Amino acid sequence: MDSRAGVEGDRLVEHTICIGRVCRSKAGRDKGKYFLVKEIVDEQFVLIVDGAAHKIASPKRKRIKHLECRGDVAEAIAAKLKEGAKVFDAEINSALKSLGYDENR
């Protein structure tokens, strides 16, 4: 897997890409928006969702280098995705909001 650095306070922190991790887009038309990682495709790409513009049925394929990973993971969503259980867009949207990542909606 790949790691991306983030800044928390005055220190540089490494966050590993994993299912359910909150990431911010650094490039493209969705720059500045927050997403959850739905699936890791390979070493360069992941599938991301936000429950609004990029729904669970049609996730966005994004290069990992164009994402800034945050320290938060939506544990309940991650567990459901790993089990293959049904996840609803409202759950994803709600998880992002509950973690405090709804300012760019």
Biopython code that builds the backbone (N, CA, C, O; Angstrom):
import numpy as np
from Bio.PDB.StructureBuilder import StructureBuilder

atoms = [
    (1, "MET", "N", (0.837, -1.176, 0.000)),
    (1, "MET", "CA", (0.000, 0.000, 0.000)),
    (1, "MET", "C", (0.882, 1.239, 0.000)),
    (1, "MET", "O", (2.098, 1.153, 0.169)),
    (2, "ASP", "N", (0.272, 2.352, -0.186)),
    (2, "ASP", "CA", (0.977, 3.611, -0.282)),
    (2, "ASP", "C", (0.657, 4.485, 0.915)),
    (2, "ASP", "O", (-0.413, 4.359, 1.510)),
    (3, "SER", "N", (1.551, 5.345, 1.262)),
    (3, "SER", "CA", (1.304, 6.287, 2.352)),
    (3, "SER", "C", (1.339, 7.699, 1.809)),
    (3, "SER", "O", (2.077, 7.999, 0.871)),
    (4, "ARG", "N", (0.552, 8.546, 2.395)),
    (4, "ARG", "CA", (0.534, 9.959, 2.031)),
    (4, "ARG", "C", (0.721, 10.768, 3.300)),
    (4, "ARG", "O", (0.184, 10.437, 4.356)),
    (5, "ALA", "N", (1.491, 11.833, 3.173)),
    (5, "ALA", "CA", (1.764, 12.678, 4.333)),
    (5, "ALA", "C", (0.671, 13.709, 4.505)),
    (5, "ALA", "O", (0.122, 14.221, 3.529)),
    (6, "GLY", "N", (0.365, 14.006, 5.735)),
    (6, "GLY", "CA", (-0.566, 15.072, 6.070)),
    (6, "GLY", "C", (0.052, 15.893, 7.181)),
    (6, "GLY", "O", (0.948, 15.424, 7.883)),
    (7, "VAL", "N", (-0.414, 17.094, 7.341)),
    (7, "VAL", "CA", (0.121, 17.953, 8.384)),
    (7, "VAL", "C", (-0.912, 18.075, 9.487)),
    (7, "VAL", "O", (-2.047, 18.478, 9.235)),
    (8, "GLU", "N", (-0.534, 17.735, 10.689)),
    (8, "GLU", "CA", (-1.386, 17.885, 11.866)),
    (8, "GLU", "C", (-0.609, 18.713, 12.867)),
    (8, "GLU", "O", (0.397, 18.267, 13.419)),
    (9, "GLY", "N", (-1.090, 19.925, 13.093)),
    (9, "GLY", "CA", (-0.358, 20.822, 13.981)),
    (9, "GLY", "C", (0.941, 21.226, 13.320)),
    (9, "GLY", "O", (0.941, 21.726, 12.195)),
    (10, "ASP", "N", (2.046, 21.015, 14.008)),
    (10, "ASP", "CA", (3.357, 21.377, 13.473)),
    (10, "ASP", "C", (4.140, 20.172, 12.974)),
    (10, "ASP", "O", (5.315, 20.294, 12.626)),
    (11, "ARG", "N", (3.505, 19.022, 12.938)),
    (11, "ARG", "CA", (4.267, 17.834, 12.568)),
    (11, "ARG", "C", (3.698, 17.173, 11.318)),
    (11, "ARG", "O", (2.503, 17.263, 11.035)),
    (12, "LEU", "N", (4.576, 16.512, 10.586)),
    (12, "LEU", "CA", (4.208, 15.780, 9.385)),
    (12, "LEU", "C", (3.828, 14.365, 9.792)),
    (12, "LEU", "O", (4.572, 13.707, 10.520)),
    (13, "VAL", "N", (2.676, 13.892, 9.328)),
    (13, "VAL", "CA", (2.173, 12.587, 9.739)),
    (13, "VAL", "C", (1.892, 11.746, 8.499)),
    (13, "VAL", "O", (1.324, 12.239, 7.525)),
    (14, "GLU", "N", (2.287, 10.484, 8.536)),
    (14, "GLU", "CA", (2.012, 9.558, 7.437)),
    (14, "GLU", "C", (0.706, 8.823, 7.701)),
    (14, "GLU", "O", (0.492, 8.306, 8.798)),
    (15, "HIS", "N", (-0.170, 8.776, 6.699)),
    (15, "HIS", "CA", (-1.422, 8.036, 6.808)),
    (15, "HIS", "C", (-1.477, 7.025, 5.667)),
    (15, "HIS", "O", (-1.332, 7.392, 4.501)),
    (16, "THR", "N", (-1.682, 5.774, 5.998)),
    (16, "THR", "CA", (-1.737, 4.709, 5.010)),
    (16, "THR", "C", (-3.110, 4.671, 4.357)),
    (16, "THR", "O", (-4.134, 4.846, 5.017)),
    (17, "ILE", "N", (-3.113, 4.441, 3.052)),
    (17, "ILE", "CA", (-4.368, 4.276, 2.321)),
    (17, "ILE", "C", (-5.007, 2.972, 2.788)),
    (17, "ILE", "O", (-4.360, 1.925, 2.789)),
    (18, "CYS", "N", (-6.272, 3.036, 3.184)),
    (18, "CYS", "CA", (-7.008, 1.832, 3.549)),
    (18, "CYS", "C", (-8.490, 2.068, 3.281)),
    (18, "CYS", "O", (-8.924, 3.210, 3.135)),
    (19, "ILE", "N", (-9.247, 1.011, 3.217)),
    (19, "ILE", "CA", (-10.681, 1.111, 2.977)),
    (19, "ILE", "C", (-11.320, 1.859, 4.144)),
    (19, "ILE", "O", (-11.075, 1.549, 5.310)),
    (20, "GLY", "N", (-12.145, 2.850, 3.804)),
    (20, "GLY", "CA", (-12.816, 3.651, 4.818)),
    (20, "GLY", "C", (-12.066, 4.899, 5.235)),
    (20, "GLY", "O", (-12.605, 5.711, 5.986)),
    (21, "ARG", "N", (-10.831, 5.077, 4.768)),
    (21, "ARG", "CA", (-10.019, 6.253, 5.120)),
    (21, "ARG", "C", (-10.616, 7.506, 4.478)),
    (21, "ARG", "O", (-11.063, 7.464, 3.332)),
    (22, "VAL", "N", (-10.624, 8.612, 5.208)),
    (22, "VAL", "CA", (-11.066, 9.898, 4.674)),
    (22, "VAL", "C", (-9.897, 10.522, 3.921)),
    (22, "VAL", "O", (-8.785, 10.608, 4.441)),
    (23, "CYS", "N", (-10.163, 10.960, 2.677)),
    (23, "CYS", "CA", (-9.149, 11.607, 1.856)),
    (23, "CYS", "C", (-9.710, 12.881, 1.253)),
    (23, "CYS", "O", (-10.914, 12.998, 1.020)),
    (24, "ARG", "N", (-8.812, 13.845, 1.000)),
    (24, "ARG", "CA", (-9.184, 15.087, 0.331)),
    (24, "ARG", "C", (-8.536, 15.092, -1.043)),
    (24, "ARG", "O", (-7.359, 14.758, -1.184)),
    (25, "SER", "N", (-9.307, 15.472, -2.057)),
    (25, "SER", "CA", (-8.793, 15.538, -3.416)),
    (25, "SER", "C", (-7.866, 16.737, -3.563)),
    (25, "SER", "O", (-8.219, 17.853, -3.181)),
    (26, "LYS", "N", (-6.664, 16.500, -4.125)),
    (26, "LYS", "CA", (-5.701, 17.577, -4.341)),
    (26, "LYS", "C", (-5.712, 18.076, -5.775)),
    (26, "LYS", "O", (-5.108, 19.107, -6.070)),
    (27, "ALA", "N", (-6.393, 17.359, -6.684)),
    (27, "ALA", "CA", (-6.366, 17.733, -8.095)),
    (27, "ALA", "C", (-7.666, 17.327, -8.779)),
    (27, "ALA", "O", (-8.366, 16.416, -8.338)),
    (28, "GLY", "N", (-7.968, 18.029, -9.867)),
    (28, "GLY", "CA", (-9.161, 17.707, -10.646)),
    (28, "GLY", "C", (-10.333, 18.594, -10.294)),
    (28, "GLY", "O", (-10.219, 19.484, -9.451)),
    (29, "ARG", "N", (-11.457, 18.350, -10.939)),
    (29, "ARG", "CA", (-12.634, 19.188, -10.704)),
    (29, "ARG", "C", (-13.214, 19.015, -9.304)),
    (29, "ARG", "O", (-13.992, 19.849, -8.842)),
    (30, "ASP", "N", (-12.832, 17.929, -8.630)),
    (30, "ASP", "CA", (-13.311, 17.694, -7.261)),
    (30, "ASP", "C", (-12.286, 18.136, -6.207)),
    (30, "ASP", "O", (-12.373, 17.728, -5.049)),
    (31, "LYS", "N", (-11.317, 18.967, -6.608)),
    (31, "LYS", "CA", (-10.263, 19.448, -5.711)),
    (31, "LYS", "C", (-10.861, 20.085, -4.456)),
    (31, "LYS", "O", (-11.763, 20.920, -4.535)),
    (32, "GLY", "N", (-10.337, 19.673, -3.293)),
    (32, "GLY", "CA", (-10.776, 20.225, -2.021)),
    (32, "GLY", "C", (-11.926, 19.479, -1.372)),
    (32, "GLY", "O", (-12.260, 19.758, -0.221)),
    (33, "LYS", "N", (-12.539, 18.545, -2.072)),
    (33, "LYS", "CA", (-13.663, 17.789, -1.509)),
    (33, "LYS", "C", (-13.149, 16.539, -0.799)),
    (33, "LYS", "O", (-12.070, 16.025, -1.095)),
    (34, "TYR", "N", (-13.955, 16.073, 0.143)),
    (34, "TYR", "CA", (-13.587, 14.916, 0.954)),
    (34, "TYR", "C", (-14.337, 13.667, 0.506)),
    (34, "TYR", "O", (-15.502, 13.733, 0.114)),
    (35, "PHE", "N", (-13.653, 12.530, 0.572)),
    (35, "PHE", "CA", (-14.185, 11.250, 0.128)),
    (35, "PHE", "C", (-13.760, 10.153, 1.092)),
    (35, "PHE", "O", (-12.870, 10.335, 1.922)),
    (36, "LEU", "N", (-14.424, 9.007, 0.959)),
    (36, "LEU", "CA", (-13.990, 7.788, 1.640)),
    (36, "LEU", "C", (-13.433, 6.845, 0.588)),
    (36, "LEU", "O", (-13.938, 6.792, -0.533)),
    (37, "VAL", "N", (-12.396, 6.101, 0.944)),
    (37, "VAL", "CA", (-11.843, 5.093, 0.039)),
    (37, "VAL", "C", (-12.753, 3.875, 0.088)),
    (37, "VAL", "O", (-12.959, 3.282, 1.147)),
    (38, "LYS", "N", (-13.298, 3.506, -1.072)),
    (38, "LYS", "CA", (-14.181, 2.340, -1.169)),
    (38, "LYS", "C", (-13.381, 1.072, -1.454)),
    (38, "LYS", "O", (-13.653, 0.012, -0.891)),
    (39, "GLU", "N", (-12.392, 1.198, -2.334)),
    (39, "GLU", "CA", (-11.634, 0.019, -2.766)),
    (39, "GLU", "C", (-10.253, 0.448, -3.238)),
    (39, "GLU", "O", (-10.095, 1.521, -3.820)),
    (40, "ILE", "N", (-9.261, -0.385, -2.986)),
    (40, "ILE", "CA", (-7.915, -0.150, -3.496)),
    (40, "ILE", "C", (-7.781, -0.978, -4.764)),
    (40, "ILE", "O", (-7.828, -2.208, -4.719)),
    (41, "VAL", "N", (-7.614, -0.295, -5.905)),
    (41, "VAL", "CA", (-7.556, -0.972, -7.204)),
    (41, "VAL", "C", (-6.174, -1.589, -7.412)),
    (41, "VAL", "O", (-6.061, -2.782, -7.692)),
    (42, "ASP", "N", (-5.131, -0.784, -7.276)),
    (42, "ASP", "CA", (-3.752, -1.247, -7.394)),
    (42, "ASP", "C", (-2.851, -0.253, -6.673)),
    (42, "ASP", "O", (-3.328, 0.510, -5.833)),
    (43, "GLU", "N", (-1.561, -0.248, -6.984)),
    (43, "GLU", "CA", (-0.626, 0.630, -6.283)),
    (43, "GLU", "C", (-0.810, 2.098, -6.628)),
    (43, "GLU", "O", (-0.340, 2.968, -5.894)),
    (44, "GLN", "N", (-1.495, 2.392, -7.747)),
    (44, "GLN", "CA", (-1.656, 3.776, -8.179)),
    (44, "GLN", "C", (-3.068, 4.318, -8.041)),
    (44, "GLN", "O", (-3.247, 5.533, -7.957)),
    (45, "PHE", "N", (-4.078, 3.452, -8.017)),
    (45, "PHE", "CA", (-5.464, 3.907, -8.055)),
    (45, "PHE", "C", (-6.308, 3.350, -6.912)),
    (45, "PHE", "O", (-6.080, 2.245, -6.420)),
    (46, "VAL", "N", (-7.296, 4.160, -6.506)),
    (46, "VAL", "CA", (-8.322, 3.738, -5.558)),
    (46, "VAL", "C", (-9.676, 4.166, -6.108)),
    (46, "VAL", "O", (-9.755, 4.993, -7.017)),
    (47, "LEU", "N", (-10.738, 3.596, -5.550)),
    (47, "LEU", "CA", (-12.095, 4.037, -5.853)),
    (47, "LEU", "C", (-12.575, 4.816, -4.643)),
    (47, "LEU", "O", (-12.476, 4.343, -3.511)),
    (48, "ILE", "N", (-13.106, 6.035, -4.887)),
    (48, "ILE", "CA", (-13.553, 6.899, -3.796)),
    (48, "ILE", "C", (-15.027, 7.238, -3.948)),
    (48, "ILE", "O", (-15.552, 7.286, -5.061)),
    (49, "VAL", "N", (-15.689, 7.471, -2.823)),
    (49, "VAL", "CA", (-17.118, 7.807, -2.803)),
    (49, "VAL", "C", (-17.358, 8.912, -1.777)),
    (49, "VAL", "O", (-16.607, 9.070, -0.814)),
    (50, "ASP", "N", (-18.438, 9.677, -2.016)),
    (50, "ASP", "CA", (-18.832, 10.693, -1.037)),
    (50, "ASP", "C", (-20.318, 10.639, -0.713)),
    (50, "ASP", "O", (-20.795, 11.404, 0.126)),
    (51, "GLY", "N", (-21.052, 9.749, -1.364)),
    (51, "GLY", "CA", (-22.477, 9.611, -1.085)),
    (51, "GLY", "C", (-23.338, 10.642, -1.770)),
    (51, "GLY", "O", (-24.562, 10.598, -1.644)),
    (52, "ALA", "N", (-22.735, 11.577, -2.496)),
    (52, "ALA", "CA", (-23.497, 12.625, -3.186)),
    (52, "ALA", "C", (-23.147, 12.613, -4.676)),
    (52, "ALA", "O", (-23.868, 12.018, -5.478)),
    (53, "ALA", "N", (-22.050, 13.264, -5.045)),
    (53, "ALA", "CA", (-21.644, 13.318, -6.450)),
    (53, "ALA", "C", (-21.103, 11.970, -6.932)),
    (53, "ALA", "O", (-21.347, 11.563, -8.068)),
    (54, "HIS", "N", (-20.379, 11.295, -6.068)),
    (54, "HIS", "CA", (-19.811, 9.981, -6.411)),
    (54, "HIS", "C", (-20.416, 8.949, -5.474)),
    (54, "HIS", "O", (-19.971, 8.762, -4.341)),
    (55, "LYS", "N", (-21.435, 8.293, -5.980)),
    (55, "LYS", "CA", (-22.209, 7.351, -5.173)),
    (55, "LYS", "C", (-21.554, 5.980, -5.146)),
    (55, "LYS", "O", (-20.649, 5.692, -5.929)),
    (56, "ILE", "N", (-22.021, 5.150, -4.245)),
    (56, "ILE", "CA", (-21.445, 3.817, -4.050)),
    (56, "ILE", "C", (-21.570, 2.958, -5.314)),
    (56, "ILE", "O", (-20.723, 2.101, -5.569)),
    (57, "ALA", "N", (-22.624, 3.185, -6.102)),
    (57, "ALA", "CA", (-22.838, 2.412, -7.325)),
    (57, "ALA", "C", (-21.907, 2.844, -8.456)),
    (57, "ALA", "O", (-21.646, 2.066, -9.373)),
    (58, "SER", "N", (-21.405, 4.076, -8.399)),
    (58, "SER", "CA", (-20.506, 4.575, -9.444)),
    (58, "SER", "C", (-19.376, 5.396, -8.813)),
    (58, "SER", "O", (-19.357, 6.622, -8.919)),
    (59, "PRO", "N", (-18.438, 4.708, -8.159)),
    (59, "PRO", "CA", (-17.347, 5.415, -7.485)),
    (59, "PRO", "C", (-16.382, 6.060, -8.478)),
    (59, "PRO", "O", (-16.322, 5.670, -9.644)),
    (60, "LYS", "N", (-15.639, 7.035, -8.009)),
    (60, "LYS", "CA", (-14.649, 7.735, -8.821)),
    (60, "LYS", "C", (-13.319, 7.009, -8.705)),
    (60, "LYS", "O", (-12.862, 6.705, -7.603)),
    (61, "ARG", "N", (-12.700, 6.733, -9.849)),
    (61, "ARG", "CA", (-11.362, 6.140, -9.877)),
    (61, "ARG", "C", (-10.377, 7.302, -9.799)),
    (61, "ARG", "O", (-10.423, 8.218, -10.620)),
    (62, "LYS", "N", (-9.495, 7.261, -8.820)),
    (62, "LYS", "CA", (-8.601, 8.396, -8.574)),
    (62, "LYS", "C", (-7.188, 7.906, -8.297)),
    (62, "LYS", "O", (-6.989, 6.901, -7.615)),
    (63, "ARG", "N", (-6.211, 8.629, -8.834)),
    (63, "ARG", "CA", (-4.811, 8.319, -8.532)),
    (63, "ARG", "C", (-4.519, 8.648, -7.072)),
    (63, "ARG", "O", (-4.945, 9.684, -6.562)),
    (64, "ILE", "N", (-3.802, 7.774, -6.420)),
    (64, "ILE", "CA", (-3.461, 7.971, -5.015)),
    (64, "ILE", "C", (-2.646, 9.246, -4.826)),
    (64, "ILE", "O", (-2.800, 9.935, -3.818)),
    (65, "LYS", "N", (-1.780, 9.566, -5.789)),
    (65, "LYS", "CA", (-0.950, 10.766, -5.643)),
    (65, "LYS", "C", (-1.775, 12.048, -5.696)),
    (65, "LYS", "O", (-1.276, 13.111, -5.327)),
    (66, "HIS", "N", (-3.026, 11.971, -6.146)),
    (66, "HIS", "CA", (-3.913, 13.130, -6.182)),
    (66, "HIS", "C", (-4.798, 13.223, -4.946)),
    (66, "HIS", "O", (-5.734, 14.022, -4.912)),
    (67, "LEU", "N", (-4.511, 12.416, -3.937)),
    (67, "LEU", "CA", (-5.284, 12.420, -2.694)),
    (67, "LEU", "C", (-4.394, 12.746, -1.504)),
    (67, "LEU", "O", (-3.230, 12.348, -1.450)),
    (68, "GLU", "N", (-4.958, 13.470, -0.563)),
    (68, "GLU", "CA", (-4.300, 13.731, 0.720)),
    (68, "GLU", "C", (-5.102, 12.987, 1.779)),
    (68, "GLU", "O", (-6.244, 13.345, 2.070)),
    (69, "CYS", "N", (-4.502, 11.960, 2.347)),
    (69, "CYS", "CA", (-5.213, 11.142, 3.330)),
    (69, "CYS", "C", (-5.233, 11.820, 4.684)),
    (69, "CYS", "O", (-4.237, 12.403, 5.112)),
    (70, "ARG", "N", (-6.357, 11.741, 5.347)),
    (70, "ARG", "CA", (-6.542, 12.295, 6.680)),
    (70, "ARG", "C", (-6.369, 11.174, 7.697)),
    (70, "ARG", "O", (-6.257, 10.006, 7.324)),
    (71, "GLY", "N", (-6.348, 11.517, 8.951)),
    (71, "GLY", "CA", (-6.155, 10.535, 10.008)),
    (71, "GLY", "C", (-7.400, 9.747, 10.358)),
    (71, "GLY", "O", (-7.317, 8.746, 11.070)),
    (72, "ASP", "N", (-8.559, 10.183, 9.867)),
    (72, "ASP", "CA", (-9.822, 9.547, 10.244)),
    (72, "ASP", "C", (-10.193, 8.391, 9.323)),
    (72, "ASP", "O", (-9.952, 8.426, 8.116)),
    (73, "VAL", "N", (-10.789, 7.366, 9.931)),
    (73, "VAL", "CA", (-11.332, 6.227, 9.193)),
    (73, "VAL", "C", (-12.767, 6.025, 9.662)),
    (73, "VAL", "O", (-13.035, 6.008, 10.864)),
    (74, "ALA", "N", (-13.685, 5.873, 8.718)),
    (74, "ALA", "CA", (-15.082, 5.563, 9.049)),
    (74, "ALA", "C", (-15.145, 4.057, 9.297)),
    (74, "ALA", "O", (-15.383, 3.278, 8.375)),
    (75, "GLU", "N", (-14.931, 3.660, 10.539)),
    (75, "GLU", "CA", (-14.793, 2.244, 10.900)),
    (75, "GLU", "C", (-16.013, 1.403, 10.523)),
    (75, "GLU", "O", (-15.861, 0.297, 10.004)),
    (76, "ALA", "N", (-17.217, 1.913, 10.777)),
    (76, "ALA", "CA", (-18.436, 1.150, 10.479)),
    (76, "ALA", "C", (-18.575, 0.914, 8.979)),
    (76, "ALA", "O", (-18.937, -0.182, 8.551)),
    (77, "ILE", "N", (-18.288, 1.937, 8.183)),
    (77, "ILE", "CA", (-18.363, 1.815, 6.719)),
    (77, "ILE", "C", (-17.278, 0.862, 6.235)),
    (77, "ILE", "O", (-17.536, 0.009, 5.385)),
    (78, "ALA", "N", (-16.070, 0.999, 6.764)),
    (78, "ALA", "CA", (-14.957, 0.133, 6.369)),
    (78, "ALA", "C", (-15.285, -1.333, 6.634)),
    (78, "ALA", "O", (-15.018, -2.191, 5.792)),
    (79, "ALA", "N", (-15.861, -1.622, 7.795)),
    (79, "ALA", "CA", (-16.214, -3.003, 8.138)),
    (79, "ALA", "C", (-17.252, -3.557, 7.169)),
    (79, "ALA", "O", (-17.140, -4.696, 6.716)),
    (80, "LYS", "N", (-18.262, -2.748, 6.851)),
    (80, "LYS", "CA", (-19.302, -3.204, 5.923)),
    (80, "LYS", "C", (-18.737, -3.436, 4.525)),
    (80, "LYS", "O", (-19.101, -4.410, 3.866)),
    (81, "LEU", "N", (-17.851, -2.552, 4.065)),
    (81, "LEU", "CA", (-17.247, -2.712, 2.741)),
    (81, "LEU", "C", (-16.378, -3.967, 2.687)),
    (81, "LEU", "O", (-16.404, -4.696, 1.695)),
    (82, "LYS", "N", (-15.617, -4.221, 3.738)),
    (82, "LYS", "CA", (-14.752, -5.406, 3.781)),
    (82, "LYS", "C", (-15.556, -6.697, 3.822)),
    (82, "LYS", "O", (-15.132, -7.712, 3.269)),
    (83, "GLU", "N", (-16.728, -6.663, 4.482)),
    (83, "GLU", "CA", (-17.597, -7.844, 4.561)),
    (83, "GLU", "C", (-18.400, -8.055, 3.287)),
    (83, "GLU", "O", (-18.949, -9.135, 3.070)),
    (84, "GLY", "N", (-18.473, -7.036, 2.447)),
    (84, "GLY", "CA", (-19.295, -7.118, 1.247)),
    (84, "GLY", "C", (-20.754, -6.815, 1.519)),
    (84, "GLY", "O", (-21.616, -7.105, 0.689)),
    (85, "ALA", "N", (-21.040, -6.235, 2.672)),
    (85, "ALA", "CA", (-22.419, -5.886, 3.039)),
    (85, "ALA", "C", (-22.865, -4.646, 2.269)),
    (85, "ALA", "O", (-22.042, -3.874, 1.776)),
    (86, "LYS", "N", (-24.168, -4.471, 2.177)),
    (86, "LYS", "CA", (-24.752, -3.328, 1.475)),
    (86, "LYS", "C", (-24.456, -2.039, 2.239)),
    (86, "LYS", "O", (-24.695, -1.948, 3.444)),
    (87, "VAL", "N", (-23.931, -1.045, 1.520)),
    (87, "VAL", "CA", (-23.666, 0.273, 2.092)),
    (87, "VAL", "C", (-24.482, 1.279, 1.299)),
    (87, "VAL", "O", (-24.479, 1.256, 0.068)),
    (88, "PHE", "N", (-25.177, 2.155, 1.998)),
    (88, "PHE", "CA", (-26.016, 3.152, 1.344)),
    (88, "PHE", "C", (-25.286, 4.488, 1.261)),
    (88, "PHE", "O", (-24.445, 4.803, 2.103)),
    (89, "ASP", "N", (-25.623, 5.273, 0.229)),
    (89, "ASP", "CA", (-25.009, 6.584, 0.043)),
    (89, "ASP", "C", (-25.251, 7.488, 1.247)),
    (89, "ASP", "O", (-24.372, 8.260, 1.629)),
    (90, "ALA", "N", (-26.423, 7.396, 1.838)),
    (90, "ALA", "CA", (-26.742, 8.215, 3.012)),
    (90, "ALA", "C", (-25.803, 7.892, 4.177)),
    (90, "ALA", "O", (-25.453, 8.781, 4.953)),
    (91, "GLU", "N", (-25.394, 6.628, 4.304)),
    (91, "GLU", "CA", (-24.464, 6.236, 5.367)),
    (91, "GLU", "C", (-23.091, 6.872, 5.150)),
    (91, "GLU", "O", (-22.451, 7.329, 6.097)),
    (92, "ILE", "N", (-22.653, 6.895, 3.901)),
    (92, "ILE", "CA", (-21.356, 7.485, 3.570)),
    (92, "ILE", "C", (-21.383, 8.983, 3.843)),
    (92, "ILE", "O", (-20.481, 9.530, 4.477)),
    (93, "ASN", "N", (-22.430, 9.631, 3.357)),
    (93, "ASN", "CA", (-22.592, 11.067, 3.563)),
    (93, "ASN", "C", (-22.648, 11.392, 5.056)),
    (93, "ASN", "O", (-22.015, 12.344, 5.514)),
    (94, "SER", "N", (-23.396, 10.609, 5.799)),
    (94, "SER", "CA", (-23.530, 10.797, 7.242)),
    (94, "SER", "C", (-22.200, 10.572, 7.966)),
    (94, "SER", "O", (-21.866, 11.303, 8.898)),
    (95, "ALA", "N", (-21.447, 9.565, 7.536)),
    (95, "ALA", "CA", (-20.150, 9.275, 8.156)),
    (95, "ALA", "C", (-19.177, 10.433, 7.946)),
    (95, "ALA", "O", (-18.466, 10.822, 8.872)),
    (96, "LEU", "N", (-19.143, 10.983, 6.735)),
    (96, "LEU", "CA", (-18.275, 12.130, 6.466)),
    (96, "LEU", "C", (-18.669, 13.330, 7.329)),
    (96, "LEU", "O", (-17.811, 14.020, 7.879)),
    (97, "LYS", "N", (-19.969, 13.567, 7.440)),
    (97, "LYS", "CA", (-20.444, 14.693, 8.256)),
    (97, "LYS", "C", (-20.118, 14.486, 9.729)),
    (97, "LYS", "O", (-19.696, 15.422, 10.408)),
    (98, "SER", "N", (-20.310, 13.270, 10.227)),
    (98, "SER", "CA", (-20.053, 13.009, 11.649)),
    (98, "SER", "C", (-18.566, 13.125, 11.991)),
    (98, "SER", "O", (-18.210, 13.412, 13.134)),
    (99, "LEU", "N", (-17.702, 12.900, 11.000)),
    (99, "LEU", "CA", (-16.262, 13.058, 11.212)),
    (99, "LEU", "C", (-15.811, 14.507, 11.002)),
    (99, "LEU", "O", (-14.643, 14.836, 11.202)),
    (100, "GLY", "N", (-16.758, 15.372, 10.593)),
    (100, "GLY", "CA", (-16.454, 16.795, 10.430)),
    (100, "GLY", "C", (-15.980, 17.198, 9.053)),
    (100, "GLY", "O", (-15.348, 18.244, 8.903)),
    (101, "TYR", "N", (-16.271, 16.392, 8.038)),
    (101, "TYR", "CA", (-15.809, 16.676, 6.679)),
    (101, "TYR", "C", (-16.957, 17.026, 5.745)),
    (101, "TYR", "O", (-17.107, 16.404, 4.692)),
    (102, "ASP", "N", (-17.762, 18.002, 6.109)),
    (102, "ASP", "CA", (-18.886, 18.381, 5.251)),
    (102, "ASP", "C", (-18.828, 19.840, 4.812)),
    (102, "ASP", "O", (-19.798, 20.346, 4.248)),
    (103, "GLU", "N", (-17.714, 20.529, 5.056)),
    (103, "GLU", "CA", (-17.658, 21.951, 4.753)),
    (103, "GLU", "C", (-17.656, 22.281, 3.266)),
    (103, "GLU", "O", (-17.993, 23.408, 2.901)),
    (104, "ASN", "N", (-17.289, 21.345, 2.390)),
    (104, "ASN", "CA", (-17.218, 21.636, 0.959)),
    (104, "ASN", "C", (-18.387, 21.070, 0.175)),
    (104, "ASN", "O", (-18.272, 20.897, -1.039)),
    (105, "ARG", "N", (-19.472, 20.786, 0.798)),
    (105, "ARG", "CA", (-20.639, 20.226, 0.115)),
    (105, "ARG", "C", (-21.514, 21.338, -0.392)),
    (105, "ARG", "O", (-22.553, 21.079, -0.999)),
]
sb = StructureBuilder()
sb.init_structure("model")
sb.init_model(0)
sb.init_chain("A")
sb.init_seg("    ")
for serial, (resi, resn, name, xyz) in enumerate(atoms, 1):
    if name == "N":
        sb.init_residue(resn, " ", resi, " ")
    sb.init_atom(name, np.array(xyz, "f"), 0.0, 1.0, " ", f" {name:<3s}", serial, name[0])
structure = sb.get_structure()
